[in-house]
Amino acid sequence: MLFKHSDSCGVSSRAYSEMSRLPCPIGLVVVQQARSVSDEIEKRWHISHETPQVLIVRDGTVVWNASHFQVKAAEVEAALNEANGKQ
């Protein structure tokens, strides 16, 4: 799971708070500090750049993504469970 975060955006700050509720490791990409990583994510998976943005990757494929106000801990956790075959 990757979380693209902007440290200068209020919406991203809210999403960061939501993501901090999850009990699992999260790959954090702060776009101001790692723009090249953010660009590679967009290029590799053909996903338009958004911030905040969550991507769940399984076997090299993005199986779920959400951005802005769609980033909610419960929804991310449910998508992660589904991606891992848990119901």
C-alpha positions as CSV (number, residue, x, y, z in Angstrom):
1,M,0.0,0.0,0.0
2,L,1.3,3.4,-0.9
3,F,0.0,6.8,0.4
4,K,0.9,9.9,-1.6
5,H,0.7,12.9,0.8
6,S,1.2,16.6,0.4
7,D,2.5,18.3,3.5
8,S,1.0,21.6,2.3
9,C,-2.6,20.5,1.7
10,G,-5.4,20.5,4.3
11,V,-7.3,17.6,2.5
12,S,-4.1,15.6,2.5
13,S,-3.6,16.3,6.2
14,R,-7.1,14.9,6.9
15,A,-6.3,11.8,4.8
16,Y,-3.0,11.4,6.7
17,S,-5.0,11.3,9.9
18,E,-7.3,8.7,8.5
19,M,-4.3,6.6,7.3
20,S,-2.6,6.8,10.7
21,R,-5.6,4.7,12.1
22,L,-4.6,1.7,10.0
23,P,-2.7,-1.1,11.9
24,C,-0.5,-2.0,9.0
25,P,2.7,-0.7,7.3
26,I,2.1,2.1,4.8
27,G,4.6,3.3,2.2
28,L,4.5,7.0,2.6
29,V,5.5,9.3,-0.4
30,V,5.6,13.0,0.5
31,V,5.4,14.5,-2.9
32,Q,7.4,17.6,-2.0
33,Q,10.3,15.4,-0.9
34,A,10.0,12.6,-3.5
35,R,8.5,14.1,-6.7
36,S,10.5,11.6,-8.8
37,V,8.9,8.7,-6.9
38,S,5.4,10.2,-7.3
39,D,6.1,10.7,-11.1
40,E,7.2,7.0,-11.3
41,I,4.0,5.8,-9.7
42,E,2.0,7.8,-12.2
43,K,4.1,6.5,-15.1
44,R,4.3,2.8,-14.0
45,W,0.6,2.3,-13.2
46,H,-1.0,4.9,-15.5
47,I,-2.7,6.5,-12.6
48,S,-3.2,10.3,-12.7
49,H,-1.4,12.1,-10.0
50,E,-3.6,13.1,-7.1
51,T,-2.8,14.1,-3.6
52,P,-3.7,12.7,-1.2
53,Q,-3.9,9.3,-2.9
54,V,-3.9,5.7,-1.7
55,L,-2.9,2.8,-4.0
56,I,-3.1,-0.9,-3.1
57,V,-0.7,-2.9,-5.2
58,R,-0.8,-6.7,-5.6
59,D,1.6,-8.6,-7.8
60,G,2.7,-5.4,-9.5
61,T,-0.8,-4.3,-10.3
62,V,-2.9,-1.5,-8.7
63,V,-6.0,-3.3,-7.5
64,W,-7.6,-0.3,-5.7
65,N,-7.0,3.4,-5.4
66,A,-8.7,6.4,-3.9
67,S,-8.0,10.1,-3.6
68,H,-9.0,13.2,-1.8
69,F,-12.1,12.8,0.4
70,Q,-12.4,9.1,-0.6
71,V,-9.4,8.3,1.6
72,K,-11.1,6.9,4.7
73,A,-9.5,4.4,7.1
74,A,-12.4,1.9,7.0
75,E,-12.6,1.9,3.2
76,V,-8.9,1.5,2.8
77,E,-8.8,-1.4,5.3
78,A,-11.8,-3.1,3.6
79,A,-10.0,-2.8,0.2
80,L,-6.8,-4.1,1.7
81,N,-8.6,-7.1,3.2
82,E,-10.3,-7.8,-0.1
83,A,-7.0,-7.6,-2.0
84,N,-5.5,-10.0,0.5
85,G,-8.4,-12.4,0.1
86,K,-9.9,-11.7,3.6
87,Q,-13.6,-10.9,3.9
